[in-house]
Amino acid sequence: MSDEQDWLPGGNGYDDLRINLPAAYSRQDETYKSAKKNTVRKSFLRNKLSFFTTALLQKTRYMEPLVMCGFVKKWFTDFEDYWRNALNGRPLYIADFHALRHAYRLKVQNPADYRWDSPDLHLANWQKPHNIYSTFSYVYGLALRPIRAYKAFRHLSAGMRALEFGCSLAPYYRTWKNYYNHIPVSWTLTDIANFPFHYARHLYMRDDAVTDMPVISPEKFDQPLEDGKVYDFIVITTVFEHLHKPLTIARHLLDHLAPGGIFVFDYILSGEATELDTPGGVKERTETLQFLSENLTILSGSLDNINESVGLCIGQKKTG
């Protein structure tokens, strides 16, 4: 249970929640150490039924009205539990969530004067209180599109070690947990100490499939993964454009990917650094994509034009 010690001065518990993220993460770490693990496994048939039902709603666009009216509600009960018990916010109804999503969006409407001179400043940008909007945005986005990149999961097999890097709300792990957990896979979820990852840790720290949820500190921005750790399946989406040194991270991740391993990525970026897109994300974009093109066999998606925004790609690490 959080308390108001995790709040910064000023604000309130409703439309101006000002969370002291370092304090909130510290409190969460204590809970994480003693969290009792629960199984997430379900049967193949149950997963397939859930998948096809959800995919039908998602494809036919019936999902949005069902989410808005609360007929599909699990997304909201999860968020309301987090809002009240982790952030000590005031009680919410579904209509309040949508009102707050709009209110917090207004706070990030005008681009802030972000500085990216150092990893510490990079982290501070993401921890500005108004960036709690990112949690609202991602929660709602996942409610509308709960199935993400199903083609990537065709490459999963029993016993694989998966990493979702810069995972935010961990949409790929969530997709696996809800629709593919009949395939036994161990997951590492990691990100910097931002708002969405705080929520993801609240949701998933007790899942037995999640072996680790480390927070990336500024001191480890360039080499965030443990020495000797090797993964068979790595996901990094909507991340490269936000990184301090995307080329360094691309090399680092492939060093930790087993030969023949699967690498799921994209690179979404406008022509210049705006808001939380970094100057490094702009400067190293072409080099990063060239490196990935040289070291991966692209199984899905395209790197034919690396001078444009690159959508979801699934690559396999070359063995030669």
ZAMARGU-4260 file (C-alpha; in steps of 0.2 Angstrom, whole numbers, plus 5000, padded with zeros to 4 digits):
<rodrens>
0) 5000/5000/5000 | 5007/5017/4995 | 5004/5033/5005 | 5006/5051/5002 | 5025/5051/5006
5) 5026/5045/4988 | 5018/5061/4982 | 5028/5077/4977 | 5022/5094/4985 | 5006/5101/4978
10) 4993/5093/4967 | 4980/5082/4973 | 4974/5064/4972 | 4963/5065/4956 | 4968/5076/4941
15) 4985/5083/4947 | 4993/5067/4955 | 5012/5071/4957 | 5021/5055/4960 | 5038/5054/4967
20) 5043/5040/4956 | 5060/5036/4965 | 5051/5034/4982 | 5037/5024/4973 | 5049/5012/4965
25) 5059/5010/4982 | 5043/5005/4990 | 5038/4993/4976 | 5055/4985/4977 | 5051/4979/4995
30) 5035/4972/4989 | 5044/4963/4975 | 5056/4955/4986 | 5043/4945/4995 | 5030/4943/4982
35) 5022/4926/4981 | 5022/4919/4964 | 5006/4913/4955 | 5005/4902/4940 | 4999/4910/4924
40) 4997/4894/4914 | 4981/4889/4905 | 4976/4876/4893 | 4979/4877/4874 | 4960/4876/4870
45) 4956/4890/4883 | 4969/4901/4876 | 4963/4898/4858 | 4945/4902/4863 | 4951/4918/4871
50) 4962/4923/4856 | 4948/4921/4843 | 4935/4929/4853 | 4946/4944/4857 | 4953/4945/4839
55) 4935/4945/4832 | 4931/4960/4843 | 4947/4969/4839 | 4945/4966/4820 | 4927/4971/4819
60) 4930/4987/4830 | 4917/4982/4843 | 4930/4982/4856 | 4930/5001/4858 | 4911/5003/4863
65) 4913/4988/4875 | 4928/4995/4883 | 4920/5013/4884 | 4904/5007/4892 | 4913/4994/4904
70) 4906/4978/4897 | 4924/4973/4894 | 4931/4979/4911 | 4947/4969/4917 | 4958/4983/4910
75) 4949/4995/4922 | 4949/4984/4937 | 4968/4982/4935 | 4971/5000/4933 | 4959/5005/4948
80) 4968/4993/4959 | 4985/5001/4954 | 4978/5019/4956 | 4971/5016/4973 | 4983/5004/4981
85) 5000/5009/4973 | 4997/5027/4970 | 4985/5031/4984 | 4973/5040/4971 | 4955/5044/4975
90) 4942/5030/4970 | 4938/5030/4952 | 4924/5024/4940 | 4926/5021/4922 | 4920/5038/4917
95) 4933/5045/4929 | 4946/5036/4920 | 4942/5043/4903 | 4940/5061/4910 | 4957/5059/4918
100) 4965/5052/4902 | 4959/5068/4894 | 4965/5080/4908 | 4982/5072/4909 | 4984/5073/4890
105) 4981/5092/4891 | 4996/5093/4903 | 5007/5086/4889 | 4999/5094/4875 | 5013/5107/4872
110) 5031/5100/4870 | 5041/5102/4885 | 5059/5109/4885 | 5068/5093/4887 | 5086/5091/4889
115) 5096/5075/4885 | 5113/5079/4890 | 5115/5065/4901 | 5107/5048/4907 | 5101/5057/4923
120) 5092/5071/4913 | 5085/5057/4901 | 5077/5048/4916 | 5071/5065/4924 | 5062/5069/4908
125) 5052/5053/4910 | 5048/5056/4928 | 5040/5073/4926 | 5023/5071/4935 | 5013/5075/4920
130) 5020/5060/4911 | 5009/5049/4921 | 4998/5052/4905 | 5008/5039/4897 | 5001/5026/4908
135) 4983/5031/4905 | 4987/5031/4886 | 4995/5014/4886 | 4982/5006/4897 | 4968/5012/4886
140) 4978/5007/4870 | 4980/4990/4877 | 4962/4989/4881 | 4957/4992/4863 | 4971/4982/4855
145) 4975/4968/4868 | 4982/4956/4855 | 4999/4963/4849 | 5010/4956/4834 | 5003/4938/4835
150) 5015/4934/4820 | 5029/4935/4833 | 5022/4922/4844 | 5023/4909/4830 | 5042/4909/4833
155) 5040/4904/4852 | 5044/4887/4858 | 5044/4878/4875 | 5058/4883/4886 | 5063/4899/4877
160) 5070/4914/4887 | 5061/4930/4882 | 5066/4948/4885 | 5055/4963/4883 | 5067/4978/4883
165) 5060/4995/4887 | 5044/4986/4890 | 5033/5000/4897 | 5017/4991/4901 | 5024/4975/4893
170) 5011/4973/4879 | 5020/4957/4872 | 5021/4949/4889 | 5003/4953/4891 | 4998/4945/4875
175) 5008/4929/4879 | 5000/4928/4896 | 4983/4930/4890 | 4984/4920/4874 | 5000/4909/4872
180) 5004/4904/4890 | 5002/4886/4886 | 5019/4888/4878 | 5031/4888/4894 | 5042/4903/4892
185) 5052/4913/4905 | 5051/4931/4904 | 5062/4946/4909 | 5054/4963/4908 | 5065/4978/4910
190) 5064/4997/4908 | 5070/5013/4916 | 5060/5019/4931 | 5046/5028/4922 | 5027/5028/4925
195) 5021/5014/4914 | 5035/5001/4920 | 5029/5005/4938 | 5012/4999/4933 | 5019/4984/4924
200) 5028/4979/4939 | 5013/4981/4950 | 5003/4969/4938 | 5016/4956/4934 | 5028/4954/4949
205) 5019/4939/4956 | 5018/4930/4939 | 5028/4914/4940 | 5033/4916/4921 | 5042/4933/4925
210) 5059/4928/4932 | 5065/4946/4933 | 5059/4964/4932 | 5075/4974/4934 | 5075/4993/4933
215) 5088/5001/4922 | 5098/5014/4931 | 5107/5029/4922 | 5123/5021/4926 | 5119/5006/4916
220) 5111/5015/4901 | 5124/5008/4889 | 5126/4991/4896 | 5109/4987/4905 | 5109/4968/4904
225) 5119/4956/4915 | 5134/4948/4909 | 5131/4930/4904 | 5113/4932/4901 | 5107/4925/4884
230) 5089/4926/4877 | 5081/4917/4863 | 5067/4930/4860 | 5070/4949/4862 | 5057/4962/4859
235) 5061/4981/4858 | 5046/4991/4851 | 5043/5009/4851 | 5059/5011/4861 | 5074/5015/4849
240) 5068/5032/4845 | 5068/5036/4864 | 5085/5030/4868 | 5101/5039/4873 | 5112/5028/4861
245) 5101/5017/4851 | 5116/5009/4841 | 5125/5005/4857 | 5109/4996/4863 | 5106/4987/4847
250) 5123/4979/4848 | 5121/4975/4866 | 5105/4966/4864 | 5111/4956/4849 | 5126/4951/4860
255) 5114/4944/4872 | 5103/4935/4859 | 5107/4917/4855 | 5112/4912/4838 | 5096/4910/4828
260) 5086/4919/4841 | 5071/4930/4837 | 5072/4949/4837 | 5056/4959/4836 | 5058/4978/4834
265) 5052/4994/4825 | 5059/5011/4824 | 5046/5025/4824 | 5053/5042/4822 | 5049/5059/4814
270) 5062/5069/4805 | 5067/5078/4821 | 5068/5075/4840 | 5052/5081/4848 | 5045/5078/4865
275) 5052/5062/4872 | 5060/5057/4855 | 5079/5060/4858 | 5092/5068/4848 | 5102/5052/4849
280) 5087/5043/4842 | 5087/5054/4827 | 5106/5055/4825 | 5109/5036/4826 | 5094/5030/4817
285) 5101/5025/4800 | 5117/5017/4808 | 5106/5007/4820 | 5095/5001/4806 | 5110/4997/4795
290) 5117/4987/4809 | 5101/4977/4812 | 5099/4974/4793 | 5117/4967/4792 | 5115/4955/4807
295) 5097/4949/4805 | 5088/4939/4793 | 5071/4948/4791 | 5057/4936/4793 | 5042/4948/4793
300) 5041/4967/4789 | 5054/4977/4779 | 5070/4986/4780 | 5070/4990/4762 | 5069/5009/4765
305) 5078/5013/4781 | 5076/5032/4778 | 5057/5030/4782 | 5049/5025/4798 | 5051/5007/4800
310) 5036/4997/4806 | 5036/4980/4816 | 5049/4968/4810 | 5053/4951/4815 | 5071/4946/4813
315) 5082/4931/4816 | 5100/4933/4822 | 5112/4926/4808 | 5123/4912/4814 | 5137/4915/4802
</rodrens>
